Amino acid sequence: MTDYEAEAVDRLPFSTPEKSQRYRTEDYAGAVGLNWYRTDPTLQFTMAYYLKPDELAVVEPQLTRIGDLMGGPVARWAEETDRNPPRLERYDRWGHDVSRVVMPPSFTAAKRAVLDAQGALREACRGAGFRSSLSMFASNYLLNQADIGMGCALGTGGGMVQSLVAAYAPADVRDHVLAKFDSGEWAGETAQLLTERTGGSDLGALETTARRAGDAWVLNGFKWFASNCAGEAFVVLAKPEGAPDSSRGVANFLVLRTRRDGSRNGVRVRRLKDKLGTRSVASGEVEFVDAEAFLLSGEPSGESGPSDGKGLGRMMELTNAARLGIALFGLANARRALVESLCYARQRRAFGGALIDKPLMRRKLAELIVDVEAAQAMVFDSTGAVNHRQPRGTRQRIAVPVTKLKVARLGITAASDAIEIHGGNGYIETWPVARLLRDGQVNTIWEGPDNILCLDVRRGIVQARAHEPLLNRMRDAVSVSDDDATTALVADRIDDLEAAVTAWEKLDGAVAEARLFPLAQFMGDVYAGALLTEQASWERETRGGERKALVARLYAQRHLADRGPLRGIDAEGDEALDRFDELAEGTLRP
């Protein structure tokens, strides 16, 4: 302490040099400034769990560089963009409607840095002869901890646009669009335009119309929510003239910002939304006025008619893939909230000691740690990637909506917990956790809220028996898990879940629909428990470690066990408290 500081302390009433240490604000460093890969043992565990050793050797240096980028410049740029979001220039100086969305320099700089880093990751994987999909998923997980809005802008519909364009667009349009993507010029320049004022989640009620004009179409209509409306290419749902006025009449169309002849297309941005959060992605109201469009349904020749009746279904298949990305947003939000909470609790002193040493605080943090790791297991498994324990990787049709339902909600509750842990500071926008709560809320809305996800679970059960592959995946997980009490408990709950589905199928329509939410929650709880036991067995076998077994046990005790009439309050001891340091050190490595 300098002489000046000592003199200042002496002037403060009831103060001593020792007490002045409470106010060392430089000690309150949060997540920003950390390398988010090097300090995350759980993500490192996950990559080792899925990748072969030679693949991991290629990927880890790239993820380490990306972790430094996301935890440093990108996180700081995200804060700047949140304070200075995109703006709309509707008209030029002559009064012409130009609908130009102006992105802030902080967003542009972050986007370029992210694309460059992810491009280097892809190239490293390609050079080593293996696919980069899982590594890119991990990279996006790191990005989303900094800025969900940026993750949305870069991930909204790019793969969908390319796959549909390659299959259905006229040759000249296909070649033009794919060349733009191949060059990287249109990275992060796509969006899905689905929602209208009349429809919301009821996409069959939309009113945007399309009429044929040669090998193109002309669209007229209005989209109420259009995320990433600053982009260049959009997949739009519309009803061709003469099509049924129902969901079977819906078709997918490609709309570009510029017409074939180089003139501006009939795409008008009425206004940008003044949103609660995710301000870095430009969301607006988009109007189509005789907009040139290209059908992305039916046979590639377009000879099967204006709609093959599968437009909405095809979009929902793609939406299911987008839902997994949104579950990743929720997971990243929860992880960032957990890291900020651990950093703060380690530094904050109250009631004669560090906040992190208080039993109630340890209980809260332990539950956050366990829930975040359970969510991570679900999200990564839902990609369909194989792991070292299970070589039979499959994409789970019903696991994705179940995972999104649980993990998107966790992103909100974890952010709320982080605010509470920070106290009054957490409620202040200049601290990092208020934005997490604002941003996290959208994940329960994007690509379907809880009720829509539950209806999709019903559709999967009734139409495709999609719960059976999920049950098989759970049984696969416990079959390679260790023969311990946790695995036995999870195995019993898998049987109970199967019985619950059978009982649900016998219910009357209204009651059955009302019970979908607890059924989907039950699926998510058992799914996560099974995956954690599988990971625990791998850790014990390959590393001689017991931490993941601890996580699995704590998760099962809280979410799957019968706690008895006293809800476990009479239980002797508390393993979460006794082994809290092990939990925390395995979550955030200094």
C-alpha positions as CSV (number, residue, x, y, z in Angstrom):
1,M,0.0,0.0,0.0
2,T,1.4,3.4,-0.9
3,D,1.7,6.3,1.6
4,Y,-1.2,8.0,-0.1
5,E,-3.4,5.0,0.2
6,A,-2.4,4.5,3.8
7,E,-3.2,8.1,4.5
8,A,-6.6,7.8,2.8
9,V,-7.3,4.7,4.8
10,D,-6.5,6.6,8.0
11,R,-9.1,9.2,7.1
12,L,-11.8,6.6,6.7
13,P,-13.9,6.0,9.9
14,F,-13.6,2.5,11.4
15,S,-11.0,1.5,8.8
16,T,-7.7,-0.2,9.1
17,P,-5.1,-1.3,6.4
18,E,-6.4,-4.8,6.8
19,K,-10.0,-3.8,6.2
20,S,-9.0,-1.8,3.2
21,Q,-8.1,-5.0,1.4
22,R,-11.8,-5.7,1.1
23,Y,-11.9,-2.9,-1.5
24,R,-9.1,-4.0,-3.8
25,T,-11.3,-3.9,-6.9
26,E,-8.5,-5.3,-9.1
27,D,-9.0,-8.7,-7.3
28,Y,-12.5,-9.0,-8.8
29,A,-11.5,-10.4,-12.2
30,G,-14.2,-12.4,-13.9
31,A,-14.2,-14.7,-16.9
32,V,-13.0,-12.0,-19.4
33,G,-9.2,-12.3,-19.7
34,L,-9.1,-16.0,-19.1
35,N,-8.4,-18.6,-21.8
36,W,-11.7,-20.3,-22.0
37,Y,-10.3,-23.6,-23.3
38,R,-7.3,-24.0,-21.0
39,T,-9.3,-23.1,-17.9
40,D,-12.1,-25.5,-18.8
41,P,-11.3,-29.1,-17.8
42,T,-14.8,-30.3,-18.6
43,L,-14.5,-29.2,-22.3
44,Q,-11.0,-30.8,-22.5
45,F,-12.5,-34.0,-21.0
46,T,-15.3,-33.9,-23.6
47,M,-12.9,-33.5,-26.5
48,A,-10.7,-36.3,-25.3
49,Y,-13.8,-38.4,-24.8
50,Y,-14.9,-38.0,-28.5
51,L,-11.7,-37.6,-30.5
52,K,-9.0,-40.1,-31.2
53,P,-5.6,-39.2,-29.7
54,D,-4.1,-38.1,-33.0
55,E,-7.1,-36.0,-33.8
56,L,-7.0,-34.4,-30.3
57,A,-3.3,-33.5,-30.9
58,V,-4.4,-31.5,-34.0
59,V,-7.5,-29.9,-32.4
60,E,-6.2,-28.8,-29.0
61,P,-3.7,-26.2,-30.1
62,Q,-6.5,-24.6,-32.3
63,L,-9.0,-24.7,-29.5
64,T,-6.4,-23.2,-27.1
65,R,-6.0,-20.2,-29.5
66,I,-9.7,-19.9,-29.9
67,G,-10.2,-20.0,-26.1
68,D,-7.8,-17.1,-25.8
69,L,-9.6,-15.2,-28.5
70,M,-13.1,-15.7,-27.1
71,G,-12.2,-15.0,-23.5
72,G,-10.3,-11.9,-24.5
73,P,-11.0,-9.7,-27.6
74,V,-14.3,-11.3,-28.7
75,A,-15.8,-11.1,-25.2
76,R,-14.8,-7.4,-24.9
77,W,-16.2,-6.6,-28.4
78,A,-19.4,-8.3,-27.4
79,E,-19.8,-5.9,-24.5
80,E,-19.2,-3.0,-26.8
81,T,-21.7,-4.3,-29.3
82,D,-24.3,-4.8,-26.6
83,R,-24.0,-1.1,-25.7
84,N,-23.9,0.0,-29.4
85,P,-26.2,-2.4,-31.3
86,P,-26.9,-2.5,-35.1
87,R,-28.9,0.4,-36.5
88,L,-31.2,0.7,-39.6
89,E,-30.7,3.3,-42.3
90,R,-34.1,3.0,-44.0
91,Y,-33.6,5.7,-46.6
92,D,-30.8,7.3,-48.6
93,R,-30.4,11.1,-49.0
94,W,-32.9,11.0,-52.0
95,G,-35.6,9.2,-50.0
96,H,-35.0,5.9,-51.7
97,D,-35.7,2.9,-49.4
98,V,-32.3,1.2,-49.0
99,S,-33.0,-0.8,-45.8
100,R,-29.4,-0.8,-44.9
101,V,-28.5,-2.4,-41.6
102,V,-25.3,-0.8,-40.2
103,M,-23.3,-3.1,-38.0
104,P,-21.1,-1.6,-35.3
105,P,-17.3,-1.8,-35.8
106,S,-17.0,-4.0,-32.7
107,F,-19.3,-6.6,-34.3
108,T,-17.4,-6.5,-37.6
109,A,-14.1,-6.9,-35.9
110,A,-15.3,-9.8,-33.8
111,K,-16.9,-11.6,-36.8
112,R,-13.7,-11.4,-38.8
113,A,-11.6,-12.7,-36.0
114,V,-13.9,-15.6,-35.3
115,L,-14.2,-16.6,-38.9
116,D,-10.4,-16.5,-39.3
117,A,-9.9,-18.6,-36.2
118,Q,-12.5,-21.1,-37.2
119,G,-11.2,-21.3,-40.7
120,A,-7.8,-22.2,-39.3
121,L,-9.4,-25.0,-37.2
122,R,-11.2,-26.4,-40.3
123,E,-8.0,-26.3,-42.3
124,A,-6.0,-28.1,-39.6
125,C,-8.6,-30.9,-39.4
126,R,-8.8,-31.1,-43.2
127,G,-5.1,-31.3,-43.5
128,A,-5.0,-34.2,-40.9
129,G,-7.7,-36.1,-42.8
130,F,-10.7,-36.0,-40.5
131,R,-13.9,-34.0,-40.2
132,S,-14.0,-30.8,-38.2
133,S,-17.7,-30.9,-37.2
134,L,-17.2,-31.8,-33.5
135,S,-14.3,-29.4,-33.2
136,M,-16.3,-26.7,-34.7
137,F,-19.1,-27.5,-32.3
138,A,-16.7,-27.0,-29.4
139,S,-15.4,-23.8,-31.0
140,N,-19.0,-22.4,-31.2
141,Y,-19.5,-23.4,-27.6
142,L,-16.6,-21.1,-26.7
143,L,-17.9,-18.3,-29.0
144,N,-21.4,-18.5,-27.5
145,Q,-20.0,-18.0,-24.0
146,A,-18.9,-14.6,-25.3
147,D,-21.9,-13.7,-27.4
148,I,-24.9,-15.7,-28.3
149,G,-25.9,-13.1,-30.8
150,M,-22.7,-13.5,-32.7
151,G,-23.3,-17.3,-32.6
152,C,-26.8,-16.8,-34.0
153,A,-25.5,-14.5,-36.8
154,L,-22.8,-16.9,-37.9
155,G,-24.9,-20.1,-37.5
156,T,-28.4,-19.0,-38.8
157,G,-29.2,-21.1,-41.8
158,G,-25.8,-21.3,-43.6
159,G,-25.7,-25.0,-44.0
160,M,-29.5,-25.1,-44.7
161,V,-29.2,-22.6,-47.5
162,Q,-26.4,-24.4,-49.2
163,S,-28.0,-27.8,-49.0
164,L,-31.4,-26.6,-50.3
165,V,-29.8,-24.4,-53.0
166,A,-27.6,-27.2,-54.2
167,A,-30.6,-29.5,-54.5
168,Y,-33.3,-27.3,-55.9
169,A,-32.2,-23.8,-57.2
170,P,-31.9,-23.1,-60.9
171,A,-28.3,-23.7,-62.2
172,D,-27.2,-20.1,-62.5
173,V,-28.6,-19.2,-59.0
174,R,-27.1,-22.3,-57.5
175,D,-23.6,-21.6,-58.9
176,H,-23.7,-18.0,-57.8
177,V,-24.8,-18.7,-54.3
178,L,-22.5,-21.6,-53.7
179,A,-19.6,-19.6,-55.0
180,K,-20.3,-16.9,-52.5
181,F,-20.2,-19.4,-49.7
182,D,-17.1,-21.2,-51.0
183,S,-15.3,-17.9,-51.1
184,G,-16.3,-17.1,-47.5
185,E,-18.0,-13.9,-48.6
186,W,-21.4,-14.9,-47.3
187,A,-20.3,-16.5,-44.1
188,G,-22.8,-15.4,-41.5
189,E,-25.0,-13.8,-44.1
190,T,-28.0,-16.1,-44.1
191,A,-31.3,-16.3,-42.2
192,Q,-34.6,-18.2,-41.9
193,L,-37.7,-16.1,-42.3
194,L,-40.6,-18.0,-40.8
195,T,-42.6,-16.0,-38.2
196,E,-45.5,-13.8,-39.1
197,R,-47.9,-11.7,-36.9
198,T,-50.8,-14.1,-37.6
199,G,-48.9,-17.3,-37.1
200,G,-46.2,-17.3,-34.5
201,S,-45.3,-20.9,-34.0
202,D,-48.4,-21.9,-36.1
203,L,-46.5,-21.7,-39.4
204,G,-49.4,-23.2,-41.3
205,A,-51.2,-19.9,-40.8
206,L,-48.7,-17.8,-42.6
207,E,-49.9,-15.4,-45.3
208,T,-46.9,-14.6,-47.4
209,T,-47.8,-15.6,-51.0
210,A,-45.8,-16.7,-54.0
211,R,-46.7,-16.7,-57.7
212,R,-44.8,-18.3,-60.5
213,A,-42.7,-16.1,-62.9
214,G,-40.9,-18.4,-65.3
215,D,-38.3,-20.5,-63.3
216,A,-38.5,-17.9,-60.5
217,W,-41.3,-16.8,-58.2
218,V,-42.5,-13.5,-56.9
219,L,-43.1,-13.1,-53.1
220,N,-45.3,-10.7,-51.3
221,G,-45.8,-10.7,-47.6
222,F,-44.4,-9.6,-44.2
223,K,-42.3,-11.4,-41.6
224,W,-42.6,-10.2,-38.1
225,F,-39.3,-11.6,-36.7
226,A,-36.3,-12.0,-38.9
227,S,-33.0,-12.6,-37.1
228,N,-29.9,-11.6,-39.0
229,C,-31.9,-9.5,-41.4
230,A,-28.6,-7.8,-42.4
231,G,-27.8,-10.9,-44.4
232,E,-27.6,-11.6,-48.2
233,A,-29.6,-14.9,-48.5
234,F,-32.8,-16.0,-46.8
235,V,-34.9,-19.1,-46.7
236,V,-38.5,-18.0,-46.6
237,L,-41.7,-19.9,-46.0
238,A,-44.6,-18.8,-48.3
239,K,-47.7,-20.3,-49.8
240,P,-47.8,-20.6,-53.6
241,E,-51.0,-19.5,-55.3
242,G,-53.4,-22.4,-55.5
243,A,-51.7,-24.3,-52.7
244,P,-53.9,-25.5,-49.8
245,D,-54.4,-22.9,-47.0
246,S,-52.8,-25.2,-44.5
247,S,-49.4,-26.4,-43.4
248,R,-49.3,-28.7,-46.5
249,G,-49.5,-25.7,-48.7
250,V,-46.2,-24.2,-47.3
251,A,-43.1,-24.2,-49.5
252,N,-39.5,-23.0,-49.0
253,F,-38.1,-20.2,-51.1
254,L,-34.7,-18.7,-51.5
255,V,-34.7,-14.9,-51.6
256,L,-31.5,-13.0,-52.2
257,R,-30.8,-9.3,-51.4
258,T,-29.9,-8.8,-55.1
259,R,-31.9,-10.0,-58.1
260,R,-30.4,-12.0,-60.9
261,D,-29.9,-8.9,-63.0
262,G,-28.0,-7.2,-60.3
263,S,-30.7,-4.8,-59.3
264,R,-31.9,-4.5,-55.7
265,N,-34.6,-7.1,-54.8
266,G,-37.9,-6.3,-53.2
267,V,-36.7,-6.8,-49.6
268,R,-37.6,-4.0,-47.2
269,V,-36.6,-3.8,-43.6
270,R,-39.3,-1.9,-41.8
271,R,-37.5,-1.6,-38.5
272,L,-35.1,-3.4,-36.2
273,K,-36.5,-4.9,-33.0
274,D,-35.7,-3.2,-29.7
275,K,-34.9,-6.5,-28.0
276,L,-34.3,-7.5,-24.4
277,G,-31.0,-9.2,-25.3
278,T,-28.9,-10.7,-28.1
279,R,-28.6,-7.2,-29.4
280,S,-25.6,-8.1,-31.6
281,V,-27.7,-10.0,-34.1
282,A,-29.9,-7.7,-36.1
283,S,-33.5,-8.8,-35.8
284,G,-36.1,-6.9,-37.8
285,E,-39.4,-6.8,-39.6
286,V,-39.0,-7.7,-43.2
287,E,-41.4,-7.0,-46.0
288,F,-41.4,-8.6,-49.4
289,V,-42.6,-6.5,-52.3
290,D,-42.6,-8.4,-55.6
291,A,-39.4,-10.0,-54.4
292,E,-37.7,-12.4,-56.7
293,A,-37.5,-15.9,-55.2
294,F,-36.6,-19.5,-56.1
295,L,-38.5,-22.6,-55.1
296,L,-36.6,-24.9,-52.8
297,S,-39.2,-27.7,-52.7
298,G,-40.3,-30.5,-55.0
299,E,-38.2,-32.0,-57.7
300,P,-35.1,-30.2,-58.8
301,S,-36.7,-29.5,-62.1
302,G,-39.6,-27.8,-60.4
303,E,-42.0,-29.9,-62.5
304,S,-43.8,-31.4,-59.5
305,G,-46.0,-28.3,-59.0
306,P,-45.8,-25.3,-56.7
307,S,-45.5,-27.4,-53.5
308,D,-44.9,-31.0,-52.8
309,G,-46.6,-30.7,-49.4
310,K,-43.4,-31.2,-47.6
311,G,-42.1,-27.7,-47.3
312,L,-43.0,-27.2,-43.7
313,G,-41.8,-30.8,-42.8
314,R,-38.5,-30.1,-44.6
315,M,-38.1,-26.9,-42.8
316,M,-38.8,-28.6,-39.5
317,E,-36.1,-31.2,-40.2
318,L,-33.7,-28.4,-40.6
319,T,-35.2,-26.6,-37.6
320,N,-34.4,-29.6,-35.5
321,A,-30.7,-29.2,-36.4
322,A,-31.0,-25.5,-35.5
323,R,-32.5,-26.5,-32.1
324,L,-29.3,-28.3,-31.2
325,G,-27.4,-25.1,-31.9
326,I,-29.7,-23.2,-29.6
327,A,-29.3,-25.8,-26.9
328,L,-25.6,-25.1,-27.3
329,F,-26.4,-21.4,-26.7
330,G,-28.1,-22.3,-23.5
331,L,-25.2,-24.5,-22.4
332,A,-22.7,-21.8,-23.1
333,N,-24.8,-19.2,-21.2
334,A,-24.9,-21.5,-18.2
335,R,-21.2,-22.2,-18.4
336,R,-20.4,-18.5,-18.5
337,A,-22.7,-17.9,-15.6
338,L,-21.0,-20.6,-13.6
339,V,-17.5,-19.3,-14.3
340,E,-18.5,-15.7,-13.4
341,S,-20.0,-17.1,-10.2
342,L,-17.0,-19.1,-9.2
343,C,-14.7,-16.1,-9.9
344,Y,-16.8,-13.8,-7.8
345,A,-17.4,-16.2,-4.9
346,R,-13.6,-16.9,-4.7
347,Q,-12.8,-13.2,-4.2
348,R,-15.8,-11.8,-2.3
349,R,-15.4,-11.8,1.5
350,A,-18.4,-11.6,3.8
351,F,-19.3,-12.6,7.3
352,G,-15.7,-13.2,8.2
353,G,-14.6,-15.4,5.3
354,A,-14.6,-16.0,1.6
355,L,-18.0,-16.4,0.0
356,I,-17.0,-19.7,-1.6
357,D,-16.4,-21.2,1.8
358,K,-19.9,-20.7,3.0
359,P,-21.9,-24.0,3.0
360,L,-25.0,-22.6,1.4
361,M,-22.9,-21.0,-1.4
362,R,-21.1,-24.3,-1.9
363,R,-24.5,-26.1,-2.2
364,K,-25.6,-23.6,-4.9
365,L,-22.3,-23.8,-6.8
366,A,-22.2,-27.6,-6.6
367,E,-25.6,-27.9,-8.1
368,L,-24.7,-25.5,-10.9
369,I,-21.5,-27.5,-11.6
370,V,-23.4,-30.8,-11.8
371,D,-26.2,-29.4,-13.9
372,V,-23.9,-27.7,-16.4
373,E,-21.9,-30.9,-16.9
374,A,-25.1,-32.9,-17.3
375,A,-26.3,-30.4,-19.9
376,Q,-22.9,-30.6,-21.7
377,A,-23.2,-34.4,-21.9
378,M,-26.7,-34.1,-23.5
379,V,-25.8,-31.5,-26.0
380,F,-22.7,-33.1,-27.3
381,D,-24.3,-36.6,-27.4
382,S,-27.2,-35.1,-29.4
383,T,-24.8,-34.3,-32.2
384,G,-24.7,-38.1,-32.9
385,A,-21.0,-38.2,-32.6
386,V,-19.4,-41.5,-31.5
387,N,-17.2,-41.7,-28.4
388,H,-14.7,-44.1,-27.0
389,R,-17.3,-46.1,-25.1
390,Q,-20.0,-46.2,-27.8
391,P,-19.0,-46.5,-31.4
392,R,-22.6,-46.6,-32.6
393,G,-23.2,-42.9,-32.9
394,T,-26.7,-41.9,-34.2
395,R,-28.5,-38.6,-34.4
396,Q,-31.4,-38.8,-32.0
397,R,-34.6,-37.5,-33.5
398,I,-36.3,-37.0,-30.1
399,A,-33.3,-36.2,-28.0
400,V,-32.8,-32.8,-29.6
401,P,-36.1,-31.2,-28.6
402,V,-35.8,-32.8,-25.1
403,T,-32.2,-31.5,-24.8
404,K,-33.2,-28.0,-25.9
405,L,-36.1,-28.0,-23.5
406,K,-33.9,-28.7,-20.5
407,V,-30.7,-26.8,-21.5
408,A,-32.3,-23.6,-22.8
409,R,-34.0,-23.3,-19.4
410,L,-30.8,-24.0,-17.6
411,G,-29.2,-21.1,-19.4
412,I,-31.8,-18.8,-17.8
413,T,-31.7,-20.2,-14.3
414,A,-27.9,-20.3,-14.2
415,A,-27.8,-16.6,-15.2
416,S,-30.3,-15.8,-12.5
417,D,-28.3,-17.7,-9.9
418,A,-25.2,-15.8,-11.1
419,I,-26.9,-12.4,-10.5
420,E,-28.0,-13.5,-7.1
421,I,-24.4,-14.6,-6.2
422,H,-23.1,-11.2,-7.3
423,G,-25.8,-9.5,-5.2
424,G,-26.6,-6.0,-6.2
425,N,-23.6,-5.8,-8.5
426,G,-25.1,-8.6,-10.6
427,Y,-28.1,-6.4,-11.3
428,I,-26.0,-3.7,-12.8
429,E,-25.3,-3.6,-16.5
430,T,-21.7,-2.8,-16.2
431,W,-21.1,-6.2,-14.6
432,P,-21.1,-9.2,-16.8
433,V,-24.0,-11.3,-15.6
434,A,-27.0,-9.0,-16.3
435,R,-26.5,-9.5,-20.1
436,L,-26.4,-13.3,-19.6
437,L,-29.9,-13.2,-18.2
438,R,-31.1,-10.9,-21.0
439,D,-29.5,-13.0,-23.7
440,G,-30.4,-16.4,-22.2
441,Q,-34.2,-15.8,-22.3
442,V,-34.4,-15.9,-26.1
443,N,-33.2,-19.6,-26.2
444,T,-36.5,-20.8,-24.9
445,I,-38.2,-18.9,-27.8
446,W,-35.9,-19.5,-30.8
447,E,-37.0,-22.5,-32.8
448,G,-39.9,-23.3,-30.5
449,P,-40.7,-22.8,-26.8
450,D,-41.3,-25.6,-24.3
451,N,-44.8,-26.3,-25.5
452,I,-43.9,-26.6,-29.1
453,L,-41.0,-28.9,-28.2
454,C,-43.3,-31.1,-26.2
455,L,-45.6,-31.3,-29.3
456,D,-42.6,-32.4,-31.3
457,V,-41.9,-35.1,-28.7
458,R,-45.4,-36.3,-29.1
459,R,-45.1,-36.3,-32.9
460,G,-41.9,-38.3,-32.6
461,I,-43.5,-40.9,-30.3
462,V,-46.7,-41.3,-32.3
463,Q,-45.4,-41.0,-35.8
464,A,-41.9,-42.5,-35.7
465,R,-41.6,-44.4,-32.4
466,A,-38.6,-42.1,-31.9
467,H,-38.5,-42.7,-28.2
468,E,-37.2,-46.2,-28.8
469,P,-33.8,-45.2,-30.2
470,L,-33.4,-42.8,-27.3
471,L,-34.2,-45.6,-24.8
472,N,-31.7,-47.8,-26.6
473,R,-29.1,-45.1,-26.4
474,M,-29.6,-44.8,-22.6
475,R,-29.3,-48.6,-22.3
476,D,-26.2,-48.6,-24.3
477,A,-24.7,-46.0,-21.9
478,V,-25.5,-48.0,-18.8
479,S,-24.4,-51.2,-20.4
480,V,-20.8,-50.0,-20.6
481,S,-21.0,-48.1,-17.2
482,D,-19.6,-49.6,-14.0
483,D,-21.7,-51.9,-11.8
484,D,-22.3,-49.4,-9.1
485,A,-25.3,-48.0,-7.3
486,T,-25.6,-44.9,-9.5
487,T,-25.7,-47.0,-12.7
488,A,-28.3,-49.4,-11.1
489,L,-30.5,-46.4,-10.2
490,V,-30.2,-45.0,-13.7
491,A,-31.0,-48.4,-15.2
492,D,-34.1,-48.6,-13.1
493,R,-35.2,-45.2,-14.2
494,I,-34.8,-46.1,-17.8
495,D,-37.3,-49.0,-17.2
496,D,-39.6,-46.5,-15.4
497,L,-39.3,-44.1,-18.4
498,E,-40.3,-46.8,-20.8
499,A,-43.3,-47.6,-18.7
500,A,-44.2,-43.9,-18.5
501,V,-44.3,-43.6,-22.3
502,T,-46.5,-46.7,-22.5
503,A,-48.9,-45.3,-19.8
504,W,-48.9,-41.9,-21.6
505,E,-49.9,-43.5,-24.9
506,K,-53.1,-44.7,-23.2
507,L,-54.2,-41.3,-22.0
508,D,-57.0,-39.3,-23.7
509,G,-56.0,-36.5,-26.0
510,A,-56.2,-33.4,-23.8
511,V,-54.8,-35.1,-20.7
512,A,-52.0,-36.7,-22.8
513,E,-51.1,-33.3,-24.2
514,A,-51.0,-31.7,-20.8
515,R,-48.7,-34.5,-19.5
516,L,-46.2,-34.0,-22.3
517,F,-44.1,-31.6,-20.3
518,P,-43.4,-33.9,-17.3
519,L,-42.8,-36.7,-19.8
520,A,-40.2,-34.7,-21.7
521,Q,-38.6,-33.6,-18.5
522,F,-38.4,-37.2,-17.3
523,M,-36.7,-38.1,-20.6
524,G,-34.1,-35.4,-20.2
525,D,-33.3,-36.3,-16.6
526,V,-32.8,-40.0,-17.4
527,Y,-30.9,-39.3,-20.6
528,A,-28.4,-37.0,-18.7
529,G,-28.0,-39.5,-15.9
530,A,-27.2,-42.3,-18.3
531,L,-24.6,-40.3,-20.2
532,L,-22.9,-39.2,-17.0
533,T,-22.5,-42.8,-15.8
534,E,-21.0,-43.7,-19.2
535,Q,-18.5,-40.8,-18.9
536,A,-17.6,-41.7,-15.4
537,S,-16.8,-45.3,-16.4
538,W,-14.5,-44.0,-19.2
539,E,-12.7,-41.7,-16.8
540,R,-12.1,-44.4,-14.2
541,E,-10.9,-46.8,-16.8
542,T,-8.6,-44.5,-18.8
543,R,-7.5,-41.9,-16.2
544,G,-8.1,-43.6,-12.9
545,G,-10.2,-40.6,-11.9
546,E,-13.4,-40.4,-9.8
547,R,-14.6,-36.9,-10.4
548,K,-17.1,-37.6,-13.1
549,A,-18.5,-40.5,-11.0
550,L,-19.0,-37.9,-8.3
551,V,-20.9,-35.7,-10.7
552,A,-23.0,-38.6,-11.9
553,R,-23.8,-39.6,-8.4
554,L,-24.8,-36.1,-7.3
555,Y,-27.0,-35.7,-10.4
556,A,-28.8,-38.9,-9.9
557,Q,-29.4,-38.2,-6.2
558,R,-31.0,-34.9,-7.0
559,H,-32.9,-35.7,-10.2
560,L,-33.6,-39.4,-10.2
561,A,-33.6,-40.8,-6.6
562,D,-36.5,-41.1,-4.3
563,R,-35.6,-38.7,-1.6
564,G,-38.2,-40.1,0.9
565,P,-40.8,-38.2,2.9
566,L,-38.1,-35.9,4.4
567,R,-36.6,-35.1,1.0
568,G,-33.2,-36.2,2.1
569,I,-32.9,-33.6,4.9
570,D,-32.2,-36.3,7.4
571,A,-29.4,-37.8,5.3
572,E,-26.0,-38.0,7.2
573,G,-23.2,-36.1,5.6
574,D,-23.1,-34.2,2.3
575,E,-20.8,-35.4,-0.4
576,A,-21.1,-32.2,-2.4
577,L,-19.8,-30.2,0.5
578,D,-17.1,-32.7,1.5
579,R,-15.7,-32.9,-2.0
580,F,-16.6,-29.4,-3.2
581,D,-13.0,-28.4,-3.9
582,E,-12.6,-31.4,-6.2
583,L,-15.8,-30.4,-8.1
584,A,-14.7,-26.7,-8.4
585,E,-11.2,-27.5,-9.5
586,G,-12.5,-29.8,-12.2
587,T,-14.7,-27.0,-13.5
588,L,-12.5,-24.0,-13.6
589,R,-8.8,-24.5,-13.7
590,P,-6.7,-21.4,-12.6
